[in-house]
Amino acid sequence: MLKKTNGSLLVLSMTMMSITAMGQQQSIQYPATKKTDTVDNYFGTKVPDPYRWLEDDHSAETKAWVDAENKVTQDYLEKIPFRHEIKKRLEELWNYPKNGAPTRHGKYYYFFKNDGLQNQSVLYRSATLGGKPEVFIDPNKLSAAGTTALGTISFSKDGRFVSYLLAKAGSDWQEAYVMDVVTGKLLSDKVEWIKFSGLSWRGDGFYYSRYDKPDEQSKLSRKNEFHKVYYHKVGTSQEQDELIFTDKEHPLRNAGVQVSEDERFLILSLNEGTSGTELRYRDLKNPAQKDFAVLVKGFDTEPDFVDNDGGKLLVRTNQDAPNYKIVLIDPANTNTSAWKTIIPERKEAMQAAGIAGGKVFVSYLKDASTSLYQYDYKGKLEHQMKLPGIGTVGAFGAEKHEKELFYSFTSFVTPPAIYKYDITTGKSTLFDKPEVKFNPDEYETRQVFFTSKDGARVPMFLSSRKGVKLDGNNPVLIYGYGGFNIPQTPAFNISNLYFMEQGGIYAVVSLRGGSEYGEEWHKAGMKEKKQNVFNDFIGAAEYLISEKYTNPSRIAIRGGSNGGLLIGACMTQRPDLFKVALPAVGVMDMLRFQKFTIGWAWATEYGSSDHEEDFKYLLAYSPLHNLKPGTAYPATLITTADHDDRVVPAHSFKFAATLQACNAGPNPTLIRIETQAGHGAGKPTSKQIQEFTDIWAFTMYNLGMKK
């Protein structure tokens, strides 16, 4: 029953629900969740926000609610009879050596390695390839639970020092440390309050970006404003760091500095949100230039600095080229009409450009699969790199004097293998191949295409054991992201392999909003066109049903962050189409996301409820605001973490409370709140295994895959 008290609605009785799955029943007693009469007025439209109090993650009331929800969720999961079996198999699958691609700095080759179940990968070095490695940095020794993660690593140009970032408990806040490479001794340098930053060396110091020291109580939720760039000289205190750039007139811009390999140019990148960049530069050979000058005016395009060719600058840009091109810009005349095209736009979307051995390496996507080309600085094509198959290439790059580089190659059913590439001959040789406890020959990936609601042709990868029968009864998990110009390409995930082992089909949809087909594909899934992304995802499920792969009672859907928004929107728009929904660290409140941490930066992708026209379409699909009382929703396991300062957990808290109040069907609606973890980066192996154990237990239990 409900009782009105002091303007608030307080749930006095616990909600009781009997859950049926596979002929078994679990009674779920959801925690009592207070409702208030908080209402916002958006341009004359009144929008209730009864769970606003859950935004205060430091309050005793919120902490008590979190504890109560976690207890309900764990009680449910512990009653799933095969949960322990899942964890045991995941540990077996996970437990294999994982090596990263080596890079050379100074006299040593450096590479990451994880023996199998180590919480964090360890950075090793060796004097020769294949030589006896020694531990260089072991983050596992920095916290008992393995929750301190190693971030960006940057070596000084002379190879004498290395600086690196550490993040604790998954937070985006990081600290920088400096080590003497020769002795392995950690110096006294400590640089704090770094966020959304690289480390770029010049001389005996490095550039980094930070915010002012935050208030301890609000550091995980308060809006981040006034990003600044500093220079830190080795051996000095942070108080002595030189302020390089600040913009007092634009608090919602992010800034970062990159140093060209020859240390001639400083390149300043300014971002207004996640779309749109302005490039500025300083020529350090020109003592008269004291300030940064504009190289590429912002913020309508997304240029990237590649390298300098003498006094001119190579830039990857989508200026008049939605699929991107590489141009040479003379700082003496930065007008776009004076730019010289070095590598022209092509049909496939250019994803990235990097430098190694004095050559330009460019990656493209063809139907969401990588192709890679080697050019000289004049734009002459020298080699198309021969890759092992359809998949994704990562970690390519080396200094200009190198004759070789290393890269990784992976696919949905192929763990990342490391290849050595000869820059002169253009030949690749296998350098390292992991030995995983499964037979990849028993699995296959195929790519299909379907037509979305508005006629768009959308690709989807389907991975499974070979010989799938099209009987309309296969369990399927559909994964998507669909935003921020981020592509979904083939990549191996040991957890997904477990689902395929059990007879499941793992489907990945290359939704609009990503970069699979260039900027036009991206723009077709952003702002007022965001509904296209949800239509694409719904279309994928409908295709799999029409082609007899599966049926609605056998479909699970999953996505994280912007992909969590995707799952929230699709399960509220088509609750009849899916049996299980797994929204992770999702952006669920589309009317208030811009008020927390870095959320304001997403307005370039989503729009903002501060503007009337944006408010209308945001309200139309906002997952939190489209849950309807009396509706039967899919079995839902929401996942978030207490230290997520990217998408604050209040999004998931409010969505879970509303979903539990609205759901009228027999399916469970639960939330799993991880402790000492953040948005996902740096999560220790032990926490990953436990989280996926719970995800697969919940999914398979509710899909009826095990008895």
BAVO-405163 format. One record per residue (C-alpha): x, y, z. Coordinates in steps of 0.5 Angstrom, whole numbers, plus 2048, in hexadecimal, padded with zeros to 3 digits. Example, Ala and Ser with C-alpha at 12.3 -4.5 7.8 and 13.67 -1.06 7.14 Angstrom:
<pts>
8197F7810
81B7FE80E
</pts>
This chain:
<pts>
800800800
8028077FF
80280D804
802814803
807817808
80A81E808
80981F801
80D8187FF
80A8117FD
80D80C802
80D805800
80B802806
80A7FA804
80F7F6800
80D7F47F9
80D7ED7F9
80D7E97F2
80D7E27F0
8127E07EB
8127DA7E6
8177D87E2
8187D17DF
8137CE7E3
8167D17EA
8137D77EE
8177DC7F2
8147E17F6
8177E87F6
8157ED7FB
8187F47F8
81A7F97FD
8167FF7FF
8188057FB
81680C7FD
8128107F8
8128187F9
80E81D7F5
8148207F1
8118237EB
8158277E5
81282B7E0
81582B7D9
8128307D5
80B82F7D8
80C8287D8
80C8257DF
81081F7E0
81081B7E7
8178197EA
8158157F0
81B8117F1
8208187F1
8228167F8
8268107F5
82B8157F1
82E8167F8
8338107F8
8368137FF
82F813803
82E80D808
82780C805
82A80B7FE
82F806801
82A802805
8268027FE
82C7FF7FB
82D7FA800
8267F8800
8267F77F8
82D7F37F8
82A7EE7FD
8247ED7F9
8287EC7F3
82D7E77F6
8277E37FA
8247E27F3
82B7E17EF
82D7DC7F5
8277D87F4
8297D67EC
82B7CF7ED
8317CF7E7
8347D67E9
83A7D37EC
83B7CE7E6
83B7D57E2
8407D87E6
8447D27E6
8447D17DE
8467D97DE
84C7D87E2
84E7D27DE
84D7D67D7
8507DD7DA
8567D97DD
85B7DA7D7
8617DE7D6
85F7E57D2
8657E97CF
8657F07CC
8687F27C6
8707F47C8
8727FC7C7
8797FE7C7
87C8047CB
8838057CC
8877FF7CD
8817FA7CF
87A7F77CC
8747F87D1
86E7F47D1
8687F27D5
8677EB7D7
8627E87DC
8637E17DE
85C7DF7DE
8587E17E4
85C7E77E6
8587ED7E8
85C7F27E4
8617F17DE
8687F27E0
86D7F67DC
8737F27DA
8797F47D6
87F7F07D3
8857F27D0
8847EE7C9
87E7EB7C6
87D7E47C9
8827E67CF
8817E47D6
87C7EA7D8
87C7ED7DF
8767F17E3
8767F87E1
86F7FA7E5
86B7F67E8
8647F97EA
8627F37EE
8667F57F4
8637FC7F4
85D7F97F7
85B7F37FB
8547F27F7
8577F47F0
8537FA7EF
8597FF7EE
85A7FF7E6
8608017E2
85D8067DC
86180A7D7
8698097D7
86D80E7D4
87580E7D3
87A8147D2
87D8157CC
8848137CE
88180D7D1
88380F7D8
87D8107DC
87680D7DB
86F8107DE
86980C7DF
86280D7E2
85E8097E7
8578097E8
8548067EF
84D8027EF
84B8047E8
84B80B7E9
84D8107E3
8518147E8
8588127E7
85F8137EA
8668147E6
86C8117E9
8738117E6
87980B7E6
88080B7E4
8808067DE
8878047DF
8878037E7
87F8017E7
87F8067ED
87980A7EE
87A8117EF
8768167F4
8728197EE
86B8187EF
86681C7EB
85E81C7ED
85781E7EB
85981C7E4
85381A7E0
8528187D8
8598197D7
85F8167D3
8668177D5
86B81B7D0
87281C7D1
8778217CF
87E8227D2
87E8207D9
8768217DA
86F81F7D8
8698237D6
8628207D9
85B8237DA
8578237E1
8528277E5
85282B7EB
8528267F1
84B8247F3
8478247F9
84881D7FC
84081C7FD
83F81E7F6
84581C7F2
8418167EF
83B8197ED
83C8217EC
83C8247E5
8448257E2
84582C7E0
84B8307DE
85082A7DB
85782D7DB
85E82B7D8
86482B7DC
86C8297DB
86F8257E1
8778257E1
87A81F7E4
87C8207EB
8788257ED
8718267F1
86A8267EE
86A82D7F1
86F8307EC
86C82D7E6
86B8327E0
8648347DE
8658337D6
85D8347D5
8578367D8
8508397D5
84D83D7DA
84783F7D5
8458387D3
8458337DA
84282D7D6
84882C7D1
84D8277D2
8548287D0
85A8247CF
8618257CC
8658207C7
86D8217C6
86F81F7BF
8748197BF
87A81E7BD
8778237C2
8778297BE
86F82A7BE
86A82A7C4
8638287C2
85D82A7C6
8578277C5
85082A7C7
84A8267C8
8438297C9
8408227CB
84181C7C7
84081F7C0
8448247BE
84B8267BF
85082C7BE
85782B7BC
85C8317BE
8648307BE
86A8347C1
8708337BC
8768327C2
87B8347BC
87883B7BC
87A83F7C2
8758447C0
86F8407C1
86D8407C8
86683E7C7
8628397C4
85F83A7BD
8598377BA
85B8327B5
85482F7B3
84E8337B6
8498307BA
84482D7BC
84182A7B5
8468257B3
84A8207B7
8518207B5
85781C7B8
85E81E7B8
8628187B4
86A81B7B4
86E8217B1
8728207AB
8778267AC
87382C7AD
86C82A7AB
8678267AE
86481F7AC
85C81F7AF
85781A7AE
85081E7AD
84981D7AB
8498247A8
8458237A1
84781C7A2
8418187A6
8468117A6
84C8157A8
8538177A4
85A8197A6
85C8207A4
8628247A5
86282B7A8
8678317A7
8668357AE
86883B7A9
86183A7A6
85C8367AA
8568387A5
8528317A3
85383379C
85B83379D
85B82C7A0
85E82679C
85B82079B
86081A79D
85B81479D
85581579A
84E81379D
84C80C79B
84580879B
8478057A1
8478097A8
84E80B7AA
84F8097B2
85680B7B4
85D80D7B1
86380C7B5
86B80C7B4
8708077B4
8778077B0
87680D7AD
86F80A7AA
86880C7AA
8648067AC
85C8077AB
8568027AD
8508027AA
8497FE7AB
8467FA7A5
83F7F87A8
8427F97AF
8487F57AE
8507F87AE
8547F97A8
85B7FC7A9
85F8007A4
8668027A4
8688097A1
86E80E7A0
86D8157A2
86C81779B
86681379B
86980D797
865806798
86B80179A
8687FB79D
8617F979F
8627F47A5
8607ED7A4
85B7EB7AA
85A7E57AD
8527E57AB
84C7E97AD
84D7ED7B3
8507F37B7
8577F57B7
85A7F97BD
8617FC7C1
8647FE7BA
86A8037BB
8718047BC
87680A7BC
87980D7B5
8808097B6
87D8027B7
87D7FD7B1
8777F97B4
8717F97B8
86C7F57BB
8647F47BB
85F7F07BE
8597ED7BA
8537EA7BD
84C7E87BB
8467E57BE
8497DE7BF
8507DF7BE
8547E27C5
8597E87C3
85F7E57C0
8657EA7BF
8687EA7B8
86F7ED7B6
86F7F27B0
8757F47AC
8747FB7AA
8797FA7A4
8767F47A1
86F7F47A3
86F7ED7A6
86C7EB7AC
86E7E57B0
86A7E27B6
86E7E47BD
8697E17C2
8637DD7C2
85F7DC7C9
85D7D57CB
8567D57CD
8527CF7D0
84D7CE7CA
84E7CC7C3
84D7D27BE
84B7CE7B8
8457CC7BC
8427D37BB
8407D87B6
83F7DF7B4
83A7E17AF
8387E87AD
8317E97AA
82D7F07A8
8267F27AA
8227F87A8
8207FD7AE
8198007AE
81B8067AA
81F8027A4
8268027A7
82A7FC7A6
82D7FA7AC
8337F57AE
8337EF7B3
8387EA7B5
8357E37B8
83A7DF7BC
8387D87BE
83A7D17BE
83A7CE7B7
8347CB7B4
82F7CF7B7
8287CD7B6
8237D27B3
81D7CF7B7
81B7D67BB
81D7D47C1
8247D57C2
8267DA7C8
8297E07C6
82D7E67C9
82D7EC7C5
8327F27C7
8327F97C4
8358007C6
8338057C0
83680B7C2
83C8107C3
83F80E7BC
8418087BF
8418017BB
83F7FA7BD
8447F67B9
8467EF7BA
84A7EE7C1
84B7E77C5
8477E77CC
8497E17D0
8427E27D4
83E7E27CE
8417DB7CC
83E7D87D2
8377DA7CF
8397D77C8
83B7D17CC
8347D07CF
8317D07C8
8307D87C8
8317DD7C2
8347E37C3
8327E97BF
8367EF7BE
8327F57BA
8367FA7B7
8318007B8
8308077B6
83480C7BA
83A8087B9
8408097B4
83F8037B0
83D8077AA
84080E7AC
83D8147AE
8368137AB
83580D7AE
8378107B5
8328167B4
82D8127B2
82C80F7B9
82E8157BD
82981B7C0
82281B7BD
8248157B9
8268117BF
81F80D7BE
82380A7B8
8288067BC
8228037C0
81E8017BA
8247FE7B7
8257FA7BD
81E7F87BD
81E7F67B6
8247F17B8
8207ED7BD
81A7ED7B8
81F7EB7B2
8217E57B7
81A7E37B8
8187E37B1
81E7DF7AE
81C7DA7B4
8227DB7B8
81E7DC7BE
8187DF7C1
8167E47C6
8177DF7CC
81E7DE7CB
8217E47C9
8257E87CE
8287EF7CD
82E7F27D0
8327F97CF
8367FE7D4
8368057D5
8338087CE
8328017CD
82E8017D4
82A8067D1
8298027CB
8267FC7CF
8228017D4
81F8047CE
81D7FD7CA
81A7FA7D0
8168007D1
8138007CA
8137F97C9
8127F57CF
80F7EF7CB
8157EE7C7
81A7EC7CC
81A7E77D2
8207EA7D5
8237F17D6
82A7F27D8
82B7FA7D8
8327FB7DB
8358027DE
82F8057DA
82D80C7D8
82680C7DA
8248137DC
8248177D6
82281D7D9
82781E7DE
82E81A7DC
8318217DA
8318237E2
83681E7E4
83E81D7E3
83F81D7DC
83881C7D9
8388237D6
83C8207D1
83781C7CE
8338217CC
8368227C6
83481A7C4
82D81A7C8
82B8227C8
8298257CF
8228257D3
82582D7D4
82282E7CD
81B82D7CB
81B82A7C5
8208257C8
81C8247CE
8168217C9
81A81B7C6
81E81A7CC
8188197D0
8158147CB
81A80F7CC
81D8107D3
81D8097D6
81B80C7DD
8168107DA
81280B7D6
8118057DB
80A8047DC
8068027E2
8027FB7E0
8077F97DB
80B7F27DB
8127F37DA
8177EE7D8
81C7EB7DD
8207F07DF
8277F17E2
82A7F87E3
8317F87E4
8357FE7E7
83B8007EC
83C8057F2
8428087EF
83F8097E8
8408117E7
83F8107DF
83880E7DF
83680F7E6
83280A7EA
82C80E7EB
82A80D7E4
82A8057E5
8278067ED
82180A7EA
8208067E4
8208007E9
81B8037EE
8168057E8
8167FE7E5
8157FB7EB
80F7FF7ED
80C7FE7E5
80D7F77E4
8077F37E4
80A7ED7E0
80D7E77E4
8147E87E2
8197EB7E7
81C7F27E7
8227F27EB
8287F77EB
82F7F47ED
8347FA7F0
83B7F87F0
8407FB7F5
8477FE7F4
8457FE7ED
8448037E7
8418047E0
8457FE7DE
84D8007DD
8527FC7E1
84D7F87E4
8517F27E7
8507EB7E4
84D7E87EB
8477ED7EA
8467EC7E3
8457E57E4
8407E57EA
83C7EB7E6
83C7E67DF
83A7E07E4
8347E47E6
8327E77DF
8327E07DC
82F7DD7E2
8297E27E2
8297E27DA
8297DA7D9
8247D97DF
81F7DD7DC
8207DB7D5
81F7D47D7
8267D17D5
8287CD7DB
8247C97E0
</pts>
